[in-house]
């Protein structure tokens, strides 16, 4: 265990809190975006393309599912950030910090998945 003075320890804890608050803001932003997506579904009409086959482009249901998924993702981000904050706080008190990028990897995968779904949706509604 390293000998850390009180001022250094306070700085590290304050940095941990700032990081936690940044993740909370991110979670709130993702939830807000999900809310907007759900509410915008009332403006999306199902369009039918006529031709050899009739194709229905997803509209209200698709946007509702994506929007709700974003709200859930924002909630999970906020929860995961709190758990990470508590773990970092505990490690800082012990004088040993172990960096973990699991949360970043999960959030990146989630953003890529939602992005792919939105791209498919936008291409199909052109």
DSSP file (Angstrom, degrees, kcal/mol; ACC not computed):
  #  RESIDUE AA STRUCTURE BP1 BP2  ACC     N-H-->O    O-->H-N    N-H-->O    O-->H-N    TCO  KAPPA ALPHA  PHI   PSI    X-CA   Y-CA   Z-CA
    1    1 A X              0   0    0      0, 0.0     2,-0.2     0, 0.0    94,-0.1   0.000 360.0 360.0 360.0 134.4    0.0    0.0    0.0
    2    2 A X        -     0   0    0     93,-0.4     2,-0.9    92,-0.1    94,-0.0  -0.492 360.0-118.1 -82.8 151.9    1.3    3.4   -1.0
    3    3 A X        -     0   0    0     -2,-0.2     2,-0.4    92,-0.0    -1,-0.1  -0.806  40.3-179.1 -89.9 105.5    1.6    6.3    1.5
    4    4 A X        -     0   0    0     -2,-0.9     2,-0.0     4,-0.0    91,-0.0  -0.902  22.1-129.4-111.4 131.5   -0.7    8.9    0.0
    5    5 A X     >  -     0   0    0     -2,-0.4     4,-2.2     1,-0.1     5,-0.2  -0.314  27.5-107.8 -74.9 164.4   -1.2   12.3    1.6
    6    6 A X  H  > S+     0   0    0      1,-0.2     4,-2.5     2,-0.2     5,-0.2   0.847 116.4  54.5 -62.0 -37.0   -4.7   13.6    2.3
    7    7 A X  H  > S+     0   0    0      2,-0.2     4,-2.2     1,-0.2    -1,-0.2   0.909 110.0  46.0 -67.1 -41.8   -4.6   16.3   -0.4
    8    8 A X  H  > S+     0   0    0      2,-0.2     4,-2.3     1,-0.2    -2,-0.2   0.912 113.3  50.1 -65.5 -42.9   -3.7   13.7   -3.1
    9    9 A X  H  X S+     0   0    0     -4,-2.2     4,-2.3     1,-0.2    -2,-0.2   0.903 110.0  50.3 -62.7 -41.4   -6.4   11.4   -1.9
   10   10 A X  H  X S+     0   0    0     -4,-2.5     4,-2.5     2,-0.2    -1,-0.2   0.911 109.7  51.2 -63.1 -42.4   -9.0   14.2   -1.9
   11   11 A X  H  X S+     0   0    0     -4,-2.2     4,-2.2     1,-0.2    -2,-0.2   0.906 110.6  48.9 -60.9 -42.1   -8.0   15.1   -5.5
   12   12 A X  H  X S+     0   0    0     -4,-2.3     4,-2.1     2,-0.2    -1,-0.2   0.895 111.8  48.3 -66.7 -40.3   -8.4   11.5   -6.6
   13   13 A X  H  X S+     0   0    0     -4,-2.3     4,-2.3     2,-0.2    -2,-0.2   0.897 111.1  50.3 -67.1 -39.7  -11.8   11.2   -4.9
   14   14 A X  H  X S+     0   0    0     -4,-2.5     4,-2.3     2,-0.2    -2,-0.2   0.888 109.9  50.5 -66.2 -37.3  -13.0   14.4   -6.5
   15   15 A X  H  X S+     0   0    0     -4,-2.2     4,-2.3     2,-0.2    -1,-0.2   0.894 109.1  52.3 -64.6 -39.2  -11.8   13.2   -9.9
   16   16 A X  H  X S+     0   0    0     -4,-2.1     4,-2.3     1,-0.2    -2,-0.2   0.908 109.7  48.8 -61.8 -42.6  -13.7   10.0   -9.3
   17   17 A X  H  X S+     0   0    0     -4,-2.3     4,-2.7     2,-0.2    -2,-0.2   0.896 109.8  51.4 -65.1 -40.6  -16.9   12.0   -8.5
   18   18 A X  H  X S+     0   0    0     -4,-2.3     4,-2.1     2,-0.2    -1,-0.2   0.904 110.3  49.4 -63.2 -40.3  -16.5   14.1  -11.6
   19   19 A X  H  X S+     0   0    0     -4,-2.3     4,-2.1     2,-0.2    -2,-0.2   0.924 110.7  50.2 -63.9 -43.7  -16.2   11.0  -13.7
   20   20 A X  H  X S+     0   0    0     -4,-2.3     4,-2.3     1,-0.2    -2,-0.2   0.930 110.6  49.3 -59.0 -46.4  -19.3    9.5  -12.1
   21   21 A X  H  X S+     0   0    0     -4,-2.7     4,-2.3     1,-0.2    -1,-0.2   0.852 108.1  54.1 -64.4 -34.4  -21.2   12.7  -12.8
   22   22 A X  H  X S+     0   0    0     -4,-2.1     4,-2.0     2,-0.2    -1,-0.2   0.903 109.5  47.9 -64.7 -40.4  -20.1   12.7  -16.4
   23   23 A X  H  X S+     0   0    0     -4,-2.1     4,-2.7     2,-0.2    -2,-0.2   0.879 109.3  53.3 -67.6 -37.2  -21.4    9.1  -16.8
   24   24 A X  H  X S+     0   0    0     -4,-2.3     4,-2.5     2,-0.2    -2,-0.2   0.924 108.8  49.6 -62.3 -43.4  -24.7   10.2  -15.1
   25   25 A X  H  X S+     0   0    0     -4,-2.3     4,-2.4     1,-0.2    -2,-0.2   0.896 110.5  50.9 -61.2 -39.6  -25.0   13.0  -17.6
   26   26 A X  H  X S+     0   0    0     -4,-2.0     4,-2.4     2,-0.2    -2,-0.2   0.927 110.1  49.1 -63.4 -44.7  -24.4   10.5  -20.4
   27   27 A X  H  X S+     0   0    0     -4,-2.7     4,-2.3     1,-0.2    -2,-0.2   0.905 111.6  48.9 -61.0 -42.1  -27.0    8.2  -19.1
   28   28 A X  H  X S+     0   0    0     -4,-2.5     4,-2.7     2,-0.2    -1,-0.2   0.900 110.5  51.3 -64.8 -40.6  -29.5   11.0  -18.8
   29   29 A X  H  X S+     0   0    0     -4,-2.4     4,-2.4     2,-0.2    -2,-0.2   0.903 110.3  48.4 -63.6 -41.4  -28.7   12.1  -22.4
   30   30 A X  H  X S+     0   0    0     -4,-2.4     4,-2.3     2,-0.2    -2,-0.2   0.911 112.6  48.8 -65.5 -41.7  -29.2    8.5  -23.7
   31   31 A X  H  X S+     0   0    0     -4,-2.3     4,-2.3     2,-0.2    -2,-0.2   0.912 111.2  50.0 -63.3 -41.7  -32.6    8.3  -21.8
   32   32 A X  H  X S+     0   0    0     -4,-2.7     4,-2.4     2,-0.2    -2,-0.2   0.906 109.9  50.4 -63.5 -41.6  -33.7   11.7  -23.2
   33   33 A X  H  X S+     0   0    0     -4,-2.4     4,-2.4     1,-0.2    -1,-0.2   0.909 109.8  50.9 -62.8 -41.1  -32.8   10.6  -26.7
   34   34 A X  H  X S+     0   0    0     -4,-2.3     4,-2.4     2,-0.2    -2,-0.2   0.896 108.8  51.6 -61.7 -40.4  -34.8    7.4  -26.2
   35   35 A X  H  X S+     0   0    0     -4,-2.3     4,-2.7     2,-0.2    -2,-0.2   0.919 110.1  48.9 -61.6 -44.4  -37.8    9.5  -25.0
   36   36 A X  H  X S+     0   0    0     -4,-2.4     4,-2.1     2,-0.2    -2,-0.2   0.904 110.4  51.2 -63.2 -41.3  -37.5   11.6  -28.1
   37   37 A X  H  X S+     0   0    0     -4,-2.4     4,-0.7     2,-0.2    -2,-0.2   0.926 112.1  46.6 -62.6 -44.5  -37.4    8.6  -30.4
   38   38 A X  H >< S+     0   0    0     -4,-2.4     3,-1.0     1,-0.2     4,-0.3   0.941 115.0  45.9 -63.0 -46.8  -40.5    7.1  -28.7
   39   39 A X  H >< S+     0   0    0     -4,-2.7     3,-1.0     1,-0.3    -1,-0.2   0.792 107.0  58.6 -69.3 -27.2  -42.4   10.3  -28.9
   40   40 A X  H >X S+     0   0    0     -4,-2.1     3,-1.8     1,-0.2     4,-0.5   0.657  85.1  81.7 -75.9 -13.3  -41.4   10.9  -32.5
   41   41 A X  G X< S+     0   0    0     -3,-1.0     3,-0.7    -4,-0.7    -1,-0.2   0.756  79.4  66.7 -63.9 -22.0  -43.0    7.6  -33.5
   42   42 A X  G <4 S+     0   0    0     -3,-1.0    -1,-0.3    -4,-0.3    -2,-0.2   0.729 101.4  49.2 -70.5 -18.3  -46.3    9.3  -33.6
   43   43 A X  G <4 S+     0   0    0     -3,-1.8     2,-0.6    -4,-0.2    -1,-0.2   0.553  92.2  91.3 -94.7  -8.8  -45.1   11.3  -36.6
   44   44 A X    <<  -     0   0    0     -3,-0.7     2,-0.4    -4,-0.5    16,-0.3  -0.763  61.4-162.2 -91.2 124.4  -43.8    8.3  -38.5
   45   45 A X        -     0   0    0     -2,-0.6     2,-0.4    14,-0.1    -2,-0.1  -0.812  24.9-112.0-103.7 145.8  -46.3    6.8  -40.9
   46   46 A X        -     0   0    0     -2,-0.4     2,-0.4    10,-0.0    12,-0.1  -0.630  35.8-155.8 -71.5 127.9  -46.0    3.3  -42.3
   47   47 A X        -     0   0    0     -2,-0.4    10,-1.6    10,-0.3     2,-0.5  -0.880   2.8-149.1-107.8 140.2  -45.4    3.6  -46.0
   48   48 A X  E     -A   56   0A   0     -2,-0.4     2,-0.6     8,-0.2     8,-0.2  -0.934   5.0-150.5-110.8 125.9  -46.3    0.9  -48.4
   49   49 A X  E     -A   55   0A   0      6,-1.6     6,-1.1    -2,-0.5     2,-0.4  -0.828  15.0-147.0 -92.6 125.2  -44.2    0.5  -51.5
   50   50 A X        +     0   0    0     -2,-0.6     2,-0.3     4,-0.2     4,-0.1  -0.746  48.6  95.0 -95.8 142.0  -46.2   -0.9  -54.4
   51   51 A X  S    S-     0   0    0     -2,-0.4     3,-0.0     1,-0.0    -1,-0.0  -0.860  94.4 -29.3 176.6-143.2  -44.7   -3.1  -56.9
   52   52 A X  S    S+     0   0    0     -2,-0.3     2,-0.3     1,-0.1    -2,-0.0   0.915 132.6  24.8 -65.1 -42.3  -44.4   -6.9  -57.4
   53   53 A X  S    S-     0   0    0     -3,-0.0     2,-0.6     2,-0.0    -1,-0.1  -0.880  83.3-119.8-120.9 154.6  -44.6   -7.3  -53.6
   54   54 A X        -     0   0    0     -2,-0.3     2,-0.5    -4,-0.1    -4,-0.2  -0.848  30.9-170.5 -93.9 122.7  -46.1   -5.2  -50.9
   55   55 A X  E     -A   49   0A   0     -6,-1.1    -6,-1.6    -2,-0.6     2,-0.6  -0.958   9.4-155.1-117.3 127.5  -43.4   -4.1  -48.4
   56   56 A X  E     -A   48   0A   0     -2,-0.5     2,-0.4    -8,-0.2    -8,-0.2  -0.890  12.7-142.4-102.4 125.0  -44.3   -2.4  -45.2
   57   57 A X        -     0   0    0    -10,-1.6   -10,-0.3    -2,-0.6    64,-0.0  -0.705  29.0-106.8 -85.0 132.5  -41.6   -0.3  -43.7
   58   58 A X        +     0   0    0     -2,-0.4    -1,-0.1     1,-0.1   -11,-0.1  -0.292  54.0 152.4 -60.5 141.6  -41.5   -0.4  -39.9
   59   59 A X     >  +     0   0    0    -15,-0.1     4,-2.5   -13,-0.1     5,-0.3   0.268  58.2  12.9-131.9-102.2  -42.8    2.7  -38.3
   60   60 A X  H  > S+     0   0    0    -16,-0.3     4,-2.2     1,-0.2     5,-0.2   0.883 126.8  46.8 -58.1 -47.0  -44.4    3.2  -34.9
   61   61 A X  H  > S+     0   0    0      2,-0.2     4,-2.5     1,-0.2    -1,-0.2   0.927 113.2  49.3 -64.3 -44.4  -43.5   -0.1  -33.4
   62   62 A X  H  > S+     0   0    0      1,-0.2     4,-2.6     2,-0.2     5,-0.2   0.937 113.1  45.4 -61.6 -48.0  -39.9    0.0  -34.5
   63   63 A X  H  X S+     0   0    0     -4,-2.5     4,-2.6     1,-0.2    -1,-0.2   0.866 112.2  52.8 -66.2 -34.0  -39.3    3.5  -33.2
   64   64 A X  H  X S+     0   0    0     -4,-2.2     4,-2.6    -5,-0.3     5,-0.2   0.923 110.8  46.7 -65.2 -43.1  -41.0    2.6  -29.9
   65   65 A X  H  X S+     0   0    0     -4,-2.5     4,-2.3     2,-0.2    -2,-0.2   0.930 115.0  45.8 -65.2 -45.2  -38.8   -0.5  -29.4
   66   66 A X  H  X S+     0   0    0     -4,-2.6     4,-2.0     2,-0.2    -2,-0.2   0.915 114.0  49.6 -64.3 -42.4  -35.6    1.5  -30.2
   67   67 A X  H  X S+     0   0    0     -4,-2.6     4,-2.0    -5,-0.2    -2,-0.2   0.919 112.0  46.7 -62.7 -44.6  -36.7    4.4  -28.0
   68   68 A X  H  X S+     0   0    0     -4,-2.6     4,-2.6     1,-0.2    -1,-0.2   0.891 110.1  54.4 -65.0 -39.0  -37.5    2.1  -25.0
   69   69 A X  H  X S+     0   0    0     -4,-2.3     4,-2.5    -5,-0.2    -1,-0.2   0.883 107.9  50.4 -61.5 -37.5  -34.2    0.3  -25.6
   70   70 A X  H  X S+     0   0    0     -4,-2.0     4,-2.5     2,-0.2    -2,-0.2   0.892 109.2  50.0 -68.2 -39.1  -32.4    3.6  -25.4
   71   71 A X  H  X S+     0   0    0     -4,-2.0     4,-2.0     2,-0.2    -2,-0.2   0.924 112.8  47.2 -64.0 -43.1  -34.1    4.5  -22.1
   72   72 A X  H  X S+     0   0    0     -4,-2.6     4,-2.5     2,-0.2    -2,-0.2   0.912 111.2  51.7 -63.1 -42.1  -33.2    1.1  -20.7
   73   73 A X  H  X S+     0   0    0     -4,-2.5     4,-2.6     1,-0.2    -2,-0.2   0.904 108.5  51.0 -62.1 -41.5  -29.6    1.6  -21.9
   74   74 A X  H  X S+     0   0    0     -4,-2.5     4,-2.2     2,-0.2    -1,-0.2   0.892 110.2  49.7 -61.9 -39.5  -29.4    5.0  -20.2
   75   75 A X  H  X S+     0   0    0     -4,-2.0     4,-2.3     2,-0.2    -2,-0.2   0.911 111.6  48.2 -64.5 -42.7  -30.7    3.5  -17.0
   76   76 A X  H  X S+     0   0    0     -4,-2.5     4,-3.0     2,-0.2     5,-0.2   0.880 109.7  52.8 -66.2 -37.9  -28.1    0.7  -17.2
   77   77 A X  H  X S+     0   0    0     -4,-2.6     4,-2.4     2,-0.2    -2,-0.2   0.931 111.0  46.8 -62.0 -45.1  -25.3    3.3  -17.9
   78   78 A X  H  X S+     0   0    0     -4,-2.2     4,-1.8     2,-0.2    -2,-0.2   0.914 114.8  46.4 -64.1 -43.0  -26.3    5.3  -14.8
   79   79 A X  H  X S+     0   0    0     -4,-2.3     4,-2.2     2,-0.2    -2,-0.2   0.932 113.6  47.9 -64.6 -46.7  -26.4    2.1  -12.7
   80   80 A X  H  X S+     0   0    0     -4,-3.0     4,-2.5     1,-0.2    -2,-0.2   0.873 109.6  53.9 -63.4 -36.6  -23.1    0.8  -14.0
   81   81 A X  H  X S+     0   0    0     -4,-2.4     4,-2.4    -5,-0.2    -1,-0.2   0.880 108.0  49.8 -66.9 -36.0  -21.5    4.2  -13.4
   82   82 A X  H  X S+     0   0    0     -4,-1.8     4,-2.5     2,-0.2    -2,-0.2   0.930 111.7  47.9 -66.2 -44.2  -22.6    4.2   -9.8
   83   83 A X  H  X S+     0   0    0     -4,-2.2     4,-2.2     1,-0.2    -2,-0.2   0.900 113.3  48.1 -63.1 -39.8  -21.2    0.7   -9.2
   84   84 A X  H  X S+     0   0    0     -4,-2.5     4,-2.8     2,-0.2     5,-0.2   0.893 109.8  53.1 -67.3 -39.2  -18.0    1.7  -10.9
   85   85 A X  H  X S+     0   0    0     -4,-2.4     4,-2.6     2,-0.2    -2,-0.2   0.939 110.4  46.9 -59.0 -47.9  -17.8    4.8   -8.8
   86   86 A X  H  X S+     0   0    0     -4,-2.5     4,-2.1     1,-0.2    -2,-0.2   0.903 113.2  48.7 -62.5 -41.7  -18.2    2.8   -5.6
   87   87 A X  H  X S+     0   0    0     -4,-2.2     4,-2.4     2,-0.2    -1,-0.2   0.918 112.6  47.7 -65.4 -43.2  -15.6    0.3   -6.7
   88   88 A X  H  X S+     0   0    0     -4,-2.8     4,-2.8     2,-0.2    -2,-0.2   0.901 110.1  53.1 -64.1 -40.2  -13.1    3.0   -7.6
   89   89 A X  H  X S+     0   0    0     -4,-2.6     4,-2.0    -5,-0.2    -1,-0.2   0.919 110.2  47.6 -59.9 -44.1  -13.8    4.8   -4.2
   90   90 A X  H  X S+     0   0    0     -4,-2.1     4,-1.5     1,-0.2    -2,-0.2   0.918 113.0  48.1 -63.6 -43.8  -13.0    1.6   -2.4
   91   91 A X  H  X>S+     0   0    0     -4,-2.4     5,-2.0     1,-0.2     4,-0.9   0.890 109.6  52.8 -65.7 -39.1   -9.8    1.0   -4.4
   92   92 A X  H  <5S+     0   0    0     -4,-2.8     3,-0.5     1,-0.2    -1,-0.2   0.884 107.0  52.4 -64.4 -37.4   -8.6    4.5   -3.9
   93   93 A X  H  <5S+     0   0    0     -4,-2.0    -1,-0.2     1,-0.2    -2,-0.2   0.862 110.3  48.1 -64.9 -34.7   -9.1    4.2   -0.1
   94   94 A X  H  <5S-     0   0    0     -4,-1.5    -1,-0.2     2,-0.2    -2,-0.2   0.623 113.7-120.6 -79.9 -12.7   -7.0    1.0   -0.2
   95   95 A X  T  <5S+     0   0    0     -4,-0.9     2,-0.4    -3,-0.5   -93,-0.4   0.618  81.6 104.7  83.2  12.9   -4.3    2.8   -2.3
   96   96 A X      < -     0   0    0     -5,-2.0     2,-0.5    -6,-0.2    -2,-0.2  -0.985  48.8-170.0-130.0 121.7   -4.6    0.3   -5.2
   97   97 A X        -     0   0    0     -2,-0.4     2,-0.6    -3,-0.1    -9,-0.1  -0.952   3.3-168.9-116.4 126.2   -6.4    1.2   -8.4
   98   98 A X        -     0   0    0     -2,-0.5     2,-0.2     2,-0.0    -7,-0.1  -0.937  18.8-140.1-114.9 109.6   -7.2   -1.4  -11.0
   99   99 A X        -     0   0    0     -2,-0.6     2,-0.4     2,-0.0    -2,-0.0  -0.446  20.3-172.9 -70.4 137.5   -8.4    0.1  -14.3
  100  100 A X        -     0   0    0     -2,-0.2     4,-0.2     1,-0.1     3,-0.2  -0.999  19.6-173.8-132.8 134.2  -11.3   -1.7  -16.0
  101  101 A X     >  +     0   0    0     -2,-0.4     4,-2.2     1,-0.1     5,-0.2   0.148  56.7 108.0-111.0  18.2  -12.6   -1.0  -19.4
  102  102 A X  H  > S+     0   0    0      1,-0.2     4,-2.5     2,-0.2     5,-0.2   0.924  80.3  49.3 -60.3 -45.3  -15.6   -3.5  -19.3
  103  103 A X  H  > S+     0   0    0      1,-0.2     4,-2.5     2,-0.2     5,-0.2   0.907 110.9  49.9 -63.0 -41.5  -18.2   -0.7  -19.0
  104  104 A X  H  > S+     0   0    0      1,-0.2     4,-2.4     2,-0.2    -1,-0.2   0.900 110.8  49.9 -63.2 -40.4  -16.7    1.2  -21.9
  105  105 A X  H  X S+     0   0    0     -4,-2.2     4,-2.3     2,-0.2    -2,-0.2   0.914 112.0  47.4 -64.9 -43.0  -16.7   -1.9  -24.1
  106  106 A X  H  X S+     0   0    0     -4,-2.5     4,-2.4     2,-0.2    -2,-0.2   0.909 113.2  47.7 -65.3 -42.2  -20.3   -2.7  -23.2
  107  107 A X  H  X S+     0   0    0     -4,-2.5     4,-2.7     2,-0.2     5,-0.2   0.909 111.5  50.7 -66.7 -41.0  -21.4    0.9  -23.9
  108  108 A X  H  X S+     0   0    0     -4,-2.4     4,-2.5    -5,-0.2    -2,-0.2   0.925 111.0  48.6 -61.8 -44.4  -19.6    1.0  -27.2
  109  109 A X  H  X S+     0   0    0     -4,-2.3     4,-2.2     1,-0.2    -2,-0.2   0.908 112.3  49.3 -61.9 -41.8  -21.2   -2.3  -28.3
  110  110 A X  H  X S+     0   0    0     -4,-2.4     4,-2.5     2,-0.2     5,-0.2   0.909 111.0  48.6 -64.1 -42.7  -24.6   -1.0  -27.3
  111  111 A X  H  X S+     0   0    0     -4,-2.7     4,-2.6     1,-0.2    -2,-0.2   0.906 111.5  50.3 -64.5 -41.3  -24.1    2.3  -29.2
  112  112 A X  H  X S+     0   0    0     -4,-2.5     4,-2.4    -5,-0.2    -2,-0.2   0.902 110.9  49.5 -63.7 -40.2  -22.9    0.4  -32.3
  113  113 A X  H  X S+     0   0    0     -4,-2.2     4,-2.2     2,-0.2    -2,-0.2   0.944 113.8  44.1 -63.8 -48.4  -26.0   -1.9  -32.1
  114  114 A X  H  X S+     0   0    0     -4,-2.5     4,-2.5     1,-0.2    -2,-0.2   0.890 112.9  53.0 -64.7 -38.7  -28.5    1.0  -31.8
  115  115 A X  H  X S+     0   0    0     -4,-2.6     4,-2.5    -5,-0.2    -1,-0.2   0.921 108.6  49.4 -61.6 -44.1  -26.6    2.9  -34.5
  116  116 A X  H  X S+     0   0    0     -4,-2.4     4,-2.5     2,-0.2    -2,-0.2   0.914 111.2  49.7 -62.1 -42.8  -26.9   -0.1  -36.9
  117  117 A X  H  X S+     0   0    0     -4,-2.2     4,-2.4     1,-0.2    -2,-0.2   0.917 112.4  47.2 -62.1 -43.2  -30.6   -0.4  -36.2
  118  118 A X  H  X S+     0   0    0     -4,-2.5     4,-2.7     2,-0.2    -2,-0.2   0.876 110.9  51.6 -67.7 -36.5  -31.2    3.3  -36.8
  119  119 A X  H  X S+     0   0    0     -4,-2.5     4,-2.6     2,-0.2     5,-0.2   0.935 110.9  47.9 -64.5 -45.4  -29.1    3.2  -40.0
  120  120 A X  H  X S+     0   0    0     -4,-2.5     4,-2.3     1,-0.2    -2,-0.2   0.927 113.4  48.7 -59.7 -44.7  -31.2    0.2  -41.3
  121  121 A X  H  X S+     0   0    0     -4,-2.4     4,-1.4     1,-0.2    -2,-0.2   0.923 112.2  47.2 -61.5 -45.6  -34.4    2.0  -40.4
  122  122 A X  H  < S+     0   0    0     -4,-2.7     4,-0.3     1,-0.2    -1,-0.2   0.888 112.0  49.9 -66.0 -39.0  -33.3    5.2  -42.1
  123  123 A X  H >< S+     0   0    0     -4,-2.6     3,-1.0     1,-0.2    -1,-0.2   0.908 111.4  49.2 -65.1 -41.1  -32.2    3.4  -45.3
  124  124 A X  H 3< S+     0   0    0     -4,-2.3    -1,-0.2     1,-0.2    -2,-0.2   0.753 109.2  52.6 -71.3 -22.8  -35.5    1.5  -45.5
  125  125 A X  T 3<        0   0    0     -4,-1.4    -1,-0.2     1,-0.2    -2,-0.2   0.410 360.0 360.0 -95.1   4.3  -37.6    4.6  -45.0
  126  126 A X    <         0   0    0     -3,-1.0    -1,-0.2    -4,-0.3    -2,-0.1   0.509 360.0 360.0 -66.2 360.0  -35.9    6.6  -47.8
